[in-house]
Amino acid sequence: MRTKFKAIIFDMDGVLIDSEPLHFRAYEELMNCYDARFTEEMNNQFLGMKDSEIAPLIVEEHKLPLSPDLFVKEKDNIFHTGF
């Protein structure tokens, strides 16, 4: 038997759950691993952007020794496993 949905809720961050502070902490922790800083100012300039758009900018600006794809994976790992 197939279930018919009456509605689907898409949660753009901040509507139901504000996970932005957790994303900030994940970026901050990852950058600390590479002796770099992730500041509130940086975070503010990236609000509304996807990690895949942010990573190349950060990797290039800070000359990090990893690819943008690996940067996103490491950030996601920190985000999903906790601090």
Phi, psi and omega per residue, in radians:
M1 nan 2.280 -3.118
R2 -1.604 2.403 3.102
T3 -1.545 2.304 3.065
K4 -1.718 2.218 3.121
F5 -1.503 2.455 3.068
K6 -1.651 -0.403 -3.132
A7 -2.807 2.728 3.037
I8 -2.281 2.342 3.131
I9 -1.830 2.183 3.028
F10 -1.825 2.073 -3.107
D11 -1.686 1.750 2.973
M12 -1.323 2.333 -2.994
D13 -0.808 2.247 3.115
G14 1.814 -0.222 3.128
V15 -1.385 -1.033 3.119
L16 -1.745 -0.754 -3.121
I17 -2.324 2.320 3.100
D18 -1.702 1.635 -3.126
S19 -1.619 0.011 -3.107
E20 -0.969 -0.741 3.091
P21 -1.061 -0.560 3.118
L22 -1.263 -0.646 3.066
H23 -1.123 -0.745 3.105
F24 -1.004 -0.822 -3.126
R25 -1.111 -0.645 3.117
A26 -1.143 -0.774 3.070
Y27 -1.072 -0.774 -3.127
E28 -1.045 -0.811 -3.129
E29 -1.137 -0.739 3.140
L30 -1.116 -0.789 -3.139
M31 -1.096 -0.633 3.089
N32 -1.045 -0.588 3.110
C33 -1.079 -0.412 -3.112
Y34 -1.932 0.382 3.133
D35 0.941 0.684 3.086
A36 -2.220 2.822 -3.114
R37 -1.948 2.487 2.987
F38 -2.020 1.980 -3.011
T39 -1.790 2.918 3.049
E40 -1.022 -0.685 3.135
E41 -1.067 -0.785 3.093
M42 -1.086 -0.804 -3.125
N43 -1.003 -0.756 -3.126
N44 -1.100 -0.621 3.138
Q45 -1.265 -0.345 -3.114
F46 -1.750 -0.032 -3.122
L47 -0.981 2.352 3.133
G48 1.534 -0.127 3.134
M49 -1.657 2.708 3.078
K50 -1.424 2.678 3.085
D51 -0.963 -0.657 -3.128
S52 -1.162 -0.350 3.067
E53 -1.563 -0.559 -3.102
I54 -1.338 -0.759 -3.020
A55 -0.936 -0.847 -3.134
P56 -1.057 -0.603 3.141
L57 -1.173 -0.772 -3.135
I58 -1.210 -0.790 -3.123
V59 -1.042 -0.762 -3.131
E60 -1.221 -0.831 -3.088
E61 -1.063 -0.671 -3.074
H62 -1.745 0.060 3.108
K63 0.924 0.818 -3.111
L64 -1.302 2.534 -3.065
P65 -1.493 0.812 3.090
L66 -2.683 2.815 -3.136
S67 -1.344 2.757 3.058
P68 -0.996 -0.654 3.122
D69 -1.097 -0.758 3.116
L70 -1.184 -0.641 3.082
F71 -1.006 -0.810 3.134
V72 -1.103 -0.751 3.130
K73 -1.078 -0.759 3.136
E74 -1.156 -0.709 3.116
K75 -1.113 -0.788 3.127
D76 -1.084 -0.678 3.117
N77 -1.071 -0.785 3.102
I78 -1.104 -0.787 -3.110
F79 -1.050 -0.769 -3.033
H80 -1.467 -0.400 -3.118
T81 -1.730 -0.134 3.114
G82 1.670 3.137 -3.009
F83 -1.941 nan nan
